[in-house]
Amino acid sequence: RVTFTAQNESTTSIKVTWDNKLPDFLFARPNGPTGFLVDFYKEEAEAPKVHSIAFCNSTSSYVFSNLSIYTNYCYNVVAFDSEAVITKLQNTKCAFTDEIGKANKI
């Protein structure tokens, strides 16, 4: 399981940060791409459309921007290698973007 957080940054952005240490057994497999896959979707009453972004470098965070105001977005982060997604466990975390007028309040 990949440890990660999802927290709002503004009215239209959410930052997802994960532990970018790949599992040790990945290094025993043949050379090929390894990294992390972030699945995300806007929580809606109807079936959500899931999107994915792959990170094949040492990146450990990403800011999702241009999101809808005061909307719940859900994320799941998994590790992968050239053979398969290898940590696909139900590990979803959700966060709301801020409401208009409430951004940057302490």
C-alpha positions as CSV (number, residue, x, y, z in Angstrom):
1,R,0.0,0.0,0.0
2,V,1.3,3.5,-0.9
3,T,1.0,6.0,1.9
4,F,-0.4,9.4,0.7
5,T,-2.4,12.4,1.6
6,A,-4.9,14.6,-0.4
7,Q,-5.6,18.1,0.8
8,N,-7.1,21.2,-0.7
9,E,-4.8,24.0,-1.7
10,S,-7.4,26.5,-3.0
11,T,-10.9,26.9,-4.5
12,T,-9.7,25.0,-7.6
13,S,-6.8,22.8,-6.6
14,I,-5.9,19.8,-4.5
15,K,-2.4,18.6,-3.7
16,V,-1.7,14.8,-3.5
17,T,1.6,13.8,-1.8
18,W,2.9,10.2,-1.5
19,D,5.8,8.2,-0.2
20,N,7.8,7.6,-3.3
21,K,9.8,4.6,-2.0
22,L,9.1,1.7,-4.3
23,P,8.6,-1.8,-2.8
24,D,11.9,-3.7,-2.6
25,F,10.7,-6.6,-4.8
26,L,10.4,-4.3,-7.8
27,F,14.2,-4.2,-8.0
28,A,14.3,-8.0,-8.4
29,R,12.3,-7.8,-11.7
30,P,13.8,-7.1,-15.1
31,N,14.5,-3.5,-16.1
32,G,11.6,-1.5,-17.2
33,P,9.5,1.4,-16.2
34,T,8.6,1.8,-12.5
35,G,6.7,4.5,-10.8
36,F,3.4,5.6,-9.3
37,L,-0.1,5.8,-10.8
38,V,-2.6,8.3,-9.4
39,D,-6.2,7.5,-10.2
40,F,-8.7,10.3,-9.5
41,Y,-12.3,11.2,-10.0
42,K,-14.8,13.8,-9.1
43,E,-17.3,12.4,-6.7
44,E,-20.7,12.6,-8.4
45,A,-24.1,11.0,-8.0
46,E,-23.7,9.2,-11.3
47,A,-20.9,6.8,-12.1
48,P,-17.7,8.9,-12.0
49,K,-15.2,9.0,-14.8
50,V,-11.8,7.8,-13.5
51,H,-8.6,9.5,-14.8
52,S,-5.0,8.5,-14.3
53,I,-1.6,10.1,-14.3
54,A,1.6,8.1,-14.2
55,F,4.8,9.4,-12.6
56,C,8.0,7.5,-13.6
57,N,10.5,9.7,-11.8
58,S,11.2,10.7,-8.2
59,T,8.2,12.9,-8.0
60,S,6.3,12.6,-4.7
61,S,3.5,15.2,-5.1
62,Y,1.3,16.8,-7.7
63,V,-1.2,19.7,-7.6
64,F,-4.4,18.9,-9.4
65,S,-5.6,22.3,-10.7
66,N,-8.5,23.7,-12.7
67,L,-10.9,21.8,-10.5
68,S,-14.5,22.7,-9.7
69,I,-15.1,24.9,-6.7
70,Y,-16.2,23.2,-3.5
71,T,-16.3,19.8,-5.0
72,N,-15.2,16.4,-3.6
73,Y,-12.4,14.7,-5.5
74,C,-11.1,11.2,-4.7
75,Y,-7.6,9.8,-5.3
76,N,-5.8,6.4,-5.1
77,V,-2.1,6.0,-5.5
78,V,-0.5,2.7,-6.5
79,A,3.0,1.6,-7.4
80,F,3.7,-0.1,-10.8
81,D,6.4,-1.8,-12.7
82,S,6.7,-3.0,-16.3
83,E,4.7,-6.1,-15.5
84,A,1.7,-4.8,-13.6
85,V,0.2,-2.5,-11.0
86,I,1.6,-4.1,-7.9
87,T,0.0,-2.3,-4.9
88,K,-3.6,-2.0,-6.1
89,L,-5.4,-1.9,-2.8
90,Q,-8.5,0.0,-1.9
91,N,-6.8,3.1,-0.5
92,T,-8.9,6.0,-1.6
93,K,-8.7,9.4,0.0
94,C,-11.0,12.3,-0.8
95,A,-10.7,16.1,-0.4
96,F,-13.0,19.1,-1.1
97,T,-11.8,22.1,-3.0
98,D,-12.5,25.3,-1.0
99,E,-15.6,27.4,-1.3
100,I,-15.4,30.8,-2.9
101,G,-14.5,33.4,-0.2
102,K,-13.0,30.8,2.2
103,A,-9.7,30.1,0.4
104,N,-6.5,31.0,2.3
105,K,-8.3,31.4,5.7
106,I,-6.3,30.4,8.7
